[in-house]
Amino acid sequence: ERACRLVFPFEERFASGAPPMLHTILPNGVLETEKELAPKKDKGMITYAYPQTMSDPKAEELLADPINEPFIWKRDDGSWALVQTWPINFDDPFRKEFEVAEANPDANLFSDQAVTEFRRTCAAMFGPQAEAVPIFYCKRPGKNEKPVYTGKTEDLLAYLRANKDVWEELRVTDVAETSFKTQTKDKDGNVG
């Protein structure tokens, strides 16, 4: 899988004051991660290279807690911005896995709107001095030599029911009425 991400390396730059609290909020409103961002070498935040949006009622519900304000706000067009971000190690292993650039290498892969919204989140968390810290454009090359199946959910489910021979290659473990389950394996061979 080719992955395109934006990285804000806060590292040891913001050592004075209380460390900010990072909330990783999923588009469905689930709080995935809550972490204090202590200033340390090679520490950063990562997000998607495209803008994300959240539904109206869920955004308003989450904004009842002001701690979520850096990550969710109403855009000028009336939609709700969501910056889904995680803490990362922006270190040598990361740089070996990703191609890292300080300027946008491809506007088709890295949205200017996503950069602007991520920068807004970083400034809300770390203060206006965060504006001076570069955001890095990171791309992990990927090559998929397996088939890719696309289509409407109901068509894909019907295909899987009718073609159990593809289950092993796709690591499908179950096909239910409205969904299917797969088994995953990471680069270290761990199965999930």
C-alpha positions, -999 to 999 in steps of 0.1 A, spaced: 0 0 0 13 34 -9 8 57 21 9 95 20 10 113 53 18 147 68 42 150 98 46 178 123 79 172 142 73 189 176 103 171 191 119 192 219 108 226 204 80 233 229 95 222 262 81 252 282 46 249 297 24 219 300 26 193 273 -5 193 250 -30 165 250 -35 147 217 -68 131 209 -71 108 179 -107 110 169 -120 88 142 -146 101 116 -173 82 134 -165 101 166 -147 73 185 -118 85 206 -90 61 195 -60 76 213 -55 101 242 -19 110 248 1 137 264 28 149 240 60 152 261 88 171 243 113 145 232 138 141 204 123 125 172 87 129 184 60 141 160 24 139 150 12 123 117 -21 127 98 -36 119 64 -26 138 33 -63 146 25 -89 165 44 -113 146 66 -149 155 75 -172 145 104 -209 145 106 -228 174 121 -244 158 152 -212 139 162 -190 170 158 -213 191 179 -214 163 206 -176 161 207 -172 199 209 -191 199 242 -157 191 256 -133 220 247 -103 196 247 -115 184 213 -114 219 197 -79 216 181 -92 185 161 -127 195 151 -142 228 138 -168 241 114 -154 251 80 -165 282 62 -186 260 39 -205 246 69 -189 212 69 -170 199 99 -133 196 97 -116 166 114 -78 163 118 -72 127 128 -37 126 141 -15 102 160 18 105 178 48 90 160 86 85 161 99 107 134 133 89 135 157 71 112 135 39 108 106 62 98 128 80 73 140 47 58 104 35 53 91 69 39 103 93 13 103 127 32 101 161 17 97 197 31 78 209 0 48 193 -16 62 168 -41 28 160 -57 -4 181 -53 -24 151 -65 -13 131 -34 -10 159 -8 -39 183 -4 -32 219 4 -64 220 24 -51 190 45 -19 209 52 -37 240 62 -60 221 85 -32 201 101 -12 234 107 -43 249 124 -44 218 147 -7 221 155 -10 258 163 -40 252 185 -20 226 204 15 242 206 7 279 201 15 303 173 52 294 173 42 261 157 36 281 125 74 283 121 79 245 122 79 228 88 53 201 80 69 172 62 53 154 32 59 117 37 52 90 11 57 53 16 60 36 -18 40 5 -21 36 -22 -47 6 -45 -47 9 -76 -68 -24 -90 -57 -58 -85 -73 -79 -56 -62 -117 -61 -60 -138 -30 -62 -176 -23 -64 -206 -18 -43 -207 -35 -10 -236 -58 -19 -218 -68 -52 -186 -76 -34 -203 -96 -7 -222 -116 -34 -189 -122 -52 -172 -135 -21 -202 -158 -13 -201 -172 -48 -162 -175 -50 -149 -191 -19 -117 -199 -38 -105 -163 -34 -110 -163 4 -75 -177 11 -57 -151 -11 -77 -123 4 -75 -138 39 -113 -137 43 -124 -155 74 -161 -148 73 -188 -133 51 -218 -120 70 -250 -104 57 -236 -69 54 -199 -73 60 -169 -96 58 -139 -102 81 -103 -106 70 -71 -116 88 -42 -92 86 -5 -97 89 20 -69 95 56 -67 81 68 -87 111 44 -115 105 21 -107 134 -14 -119 127 -44 -98 137 
